Amino acid sequence: MYQIKERSDRWDPSKIYVIGHQRPDTDSVASALGYAWFLKSTGNESVMAARAGQPGEQAIFALKRFEQTSPFLLTGVAPTFGHVATMQPFVRPSDPLPAAMARVAEGDRVVPVVDDNGRPVGIVTALALARAYNAPMNFTAMLAQPCKQIVENFPALDHRDRIQDHRSGLLRSETDDFLIVDENGEYVGVATRRRILDPPRAKLILVDHNELSQAVHDADEAEIVGVLDHHRLNNASTASPIPFVVDPVGSTSTLVAERCRAHDLRPPAGIAGMLLSGILSDTLVFLSPTTTDRDKKAAVWLSELAGVQSEEYGHQLLRAQPGLGARSAGDIMDTDRKTYEHNGQVLSIGQVEVTGLQELPERRKELLEALQERRVREALTFIGLMVTDVVTGTSHMLCDAEQWIVTALPFTRLADGLFDLGEMVSRKKQLVPILMAIIEELR
Ligand SMILES: [Mn+2]
């Protein structure tokens, strides 16, 4: 699948990011904040809560309600040239040659030459220095020569660029050192070939997902150092053993709350409120069949800490979800969409929660167009939008898919591309297993 990727954020190799899935929902945001708080409270100072994108409106509602700042935004975690640059001392073009000679004597293979505006004009190499010293010339006159006399032009790399996008070109180049500049073309440092080939990797703890297809961009280049989740398993292998928890409860926030309790840690009201929001959101205030007694127990404990009444707050929270309303079809489609790979087939399923399905028929055509457009663009076998009525606990589904899968759907067809899913509210526990079973049967 080809996607144009944004340039990566400059993640910090010394930190461990606790991060939820792309298009973060309330549970992803809450469990990232909550688990980061828990890990910090148990002595992991370098942990930081992060998010892989713009949180949904419901998550924003919860953040405001409990006065929490949104987790740190990471749009990508690929190693960039900024991650491998070392701030090596440089000389000015007007500096005399001995200034560069001193750097070479210190062991630098190349000496960057940087002008008064902070921009590199090139490098001075040991070879160029040796030639200059060897030139038939008065020694004193030679020593007074400025570095610009022997500077060599040298390509510079942008510190924001992903190494993977340049790797093959760099492998073919003849030099072992590279100048790194920032977005203004100003000198950042020098990167060695060895460091570029073995860059530091971002450390991630995945919460509320374990599939790399749902993780922050370029997570395959990161080091996954932990997983805390409540979804089906479909994770990449790791180089070494890691703490990995996938437990089928109603929300990841439940798992975080249980860890706090087991350690006798009482989260502050804001964190407790966020975790409670994660539970209420994922279980649709305990209506979803994914709900377990453990979720309810955790919610009782958290609601006391947060000072809110679960059910009442939960319904406010569900109403904060924007529904179909005045939103564009694309926005409705992509706000909460997950992509799954199974037996070589790629499926993508969005979900939108509404209070009443009455708006759906008039938006059907337009939403189907958005589905079709995405299915072609992303080369999907199946794309669906589950429209869930949180009041009645029922769903309808719009979908666009290859014919063999449409024919096999065990649902009542209401109109072209529209199906009645009946008392189904959980994408993960009710819809996805049916689609996976169809694929296994037919492919
Ligand atoms: Mn969740």
Boltz pocket constraint, residues with backbone or C-beta under 6 A from the ligand:
constraints:
  - pocket:
      binder: B
      contacts: [[A, 27], [A, 28], [A, 208], [A, 230], [A, 250], [A, 251], [A, 252], [A, 278], [A, 282]]
      max_distance: 6.0
